Every structure is written in structure tokens, then in C-alpha cells.
Amino acid sequence: MSQVKVQLGEAMGTSLITLYGKALDARMSPSVLGDEMAAQAIDKIDYDFTKLGMTPKLAPNAAVRTKHFDNWTREFLATHDEATVVHLGAGLDPRVWRVDPAADVDWYDVDYPDVLDVRAKIFPERQHYRMIGCSVTDPDWLAQVPADRPTLIVAEGLTMYLRPQQGHELFRRIVERFPHGTITFDTHNRLAVRLVNKNLTRLFGAPLLHWAIEDPRELEAVDARLRCTDVVSTLLSPSAAALPKATRIFAKLMRHIRALRDMSLCVRYEFGTADRA
Ligand SMILES: C[S@@+](CC[C@H](N)C(=O)[O-])C[C@H]1O[C@@H](n2cnc3c(N)ncnc32)[C@H](O)[C@@H]1O
């Protein structure tokens, strides 16, 4: 079978980085995420992944973040039989297959059309699953997702690519459209944005991250319907138990230094009330 060719635009490139991270992690023993589908997917793409700055050392840390969002997704679905999941900035992440929701769950992946085009070539179709090709800052995607059920929004590796204003508008549109649900996303602080932008500038010629968040609870001020329920430093999350001992010791030490502890935070917000759903 011939391999899928990719044009390394900025969006395409960042989704290849996280896909490759999952593939590297899958080949390790023990693996944090065990995402065999990601490992198989990179063999279908004609690209030299070693250029992306993702290494076997970094891959398990990235996998921990993903595992944490998988667990929050499973938690939401365990308490909502009929639900909608919207994965914003889904890129080439096979989350819907890892979580494998029941037939009562409708799942939407939103990302740029060129990214979803590659996605459609490397992953199979499935029932109750749809892709929506547009920017998350374009209000059109919301109208394509029914608003009649509890809704989980997962946005892993996305907020930092938006401008703060775009992020605020996105959050407002979500709580306006969906009566009741949960938003999960991760944030980078200023230090993380600076460090990651160094690698992105080397790869793409420009810094792509625009939104550093020092305290994710501040987003409650964006709309009165938003309630922050969880903020967890990624490498201190329960999913980090799968990391090598040296990394866990480093993570424990860094929890005393706020700038390091808050470089990558997993955040959960609730909005609306169940009786409005
Ligand atoms: C770092 S990748 C993360 C992909 C995936 N969530 C994961 O964790 O593997 C960032 C993704 O966000 C997408 N993205 C960034 N800005 C976006 C926007 N304004 N609208 C839609 N997708 C966007 C990119 O195309 C890319 O797929």
C-alpha cells in the first residue's frame, strides 16, 4: 500500500509531533498509553518523523497527558450514558478508538480540513463518529453538533495555539450552545510557551504558541456559567504513575517550584445544569 504524503504546514506538523510521540511510547516496554493504532498510523505516512523534535525520552511525558484526558473522557461517559463528545484540535489522535465509547455516544473530531484529510486516510471509519473540518475559532462547527445531550469538550494540545481572545470567545460559544457539560483542556504557562516555541520556530520558522495561562482558574471570569473543578499538573497526575522512576522523582521535586509545576496543567471545567439538558 502506498504511503500518505503530507504537506508540512504548521497545523499538520504539530499533529504529527503528538502522533509520533504516541507511536514511540507504544514501542516502549512498559508503554504509558499502549496506542498500537498510533504506532501503525505512522507507517502509513510518508514523512521523516525524526525531524520533529519528539524523542523516546519525551514521548512518555506526552503520553501521560493523553492518558489523563482519556481517563477524564471515560469518567464523563461512565456517568452519562447518552452523551456527545467533541474533540477539538483532534489532529491525528486516535482517542475515539482508545476510549471506544458505546453506541449511545456521538463523537465529533474538529480540526483543519487538511489535517482531517490525512486522518481519513490513516484511520478507518466508525459509527456514531464524524469529523468537522474547520478552525475551532469558526462558529460554524457548533451548529453541526446537536445540543440535546450532556456534552464533553476535550481540547488537548489546543489552547496554547489560540490567541487569548479567540480562546475566550470559544469558551463563551461552547457554554452558549450546549446546555450542560464539561470542558477539559491543558494549558502552558509563560515558561512552557517560551520553551516549546523554540522548537516550533526551528521547525516552522515562527513561534506558533500565543496563549500562556498562569492560573487556569482565571477563565471562570470569561463566563459566569464556567466552574473550574480540577487543575492537575500533568506529571503529577495519577497517569504519571506509569513513568520511569527518575521522571517521577523529578516531578515530585518540581511541585515546589510553581513555574515548573505549572508548565503543563490538565484542567476541567463544568458548565450549565443537568436540568437544562
Ligand atoms: C499539538 S496538536 C494536538 C493534536 C491532538 N489533540 C493530540 O493531542 O494528539 C495541535 C492540534 O490543534 C490543531 N489546531 C490548532 N489550532 C487550531 C484551530 N484554530 N482550529 C482547529 N484546529 C486547530 C492543529 O491542527 C493540531 O492538529
The ligand as a Gaussian input file, in Angstrom:
#p B3LYP/6-31G(d) Opt

LIG

0 1
 C       -0.293000      19.598000      19.202000
 S       -1.529000      19.073000      18.081000
 C       -2.534000      18.119000      19.203000
 C       -3.369000      17.096000      18.466000
 C       -4.157000      16.183000      19.399000
 N       -5.089000      16.901000      20.209000
 C       -3.219000      15.381000      20.255000
 O       -3.141000      15.648000      21.463000
 O       -2.565000      14.490000      19.711000
 C       -2.479000      20.555000      17.889000
 C       -3.673000      20.364000      17.001000
 O       -4.506000      21.504000      17.138000
 C       -4.966000      21.841000      15.851000
 N       -5.321000      23.257000      15.848000
 C       -4.563000      24.315000      16.234000
 N       -5.261000      25.449000      16.087000
 C       -6.478000      25.090000      15.594000
 C       -7.635000      25.804000      15.224000
 N       -7.705000      27.134000      15.340000
 N       -8.691000      25.113000      14.748000
 C       -8.650000      23.760000      14.625000
 N       -7.585000      23.029000      14.963000
 C       -6.507000      23.688000      15.442000
 C       -3.805000      21.538000      14.925000
 O       -4.242000      21.394000      13.590000
 C       -3.303000      20.234000      15.531000
 O       -3.950000      19.119000      14.976000

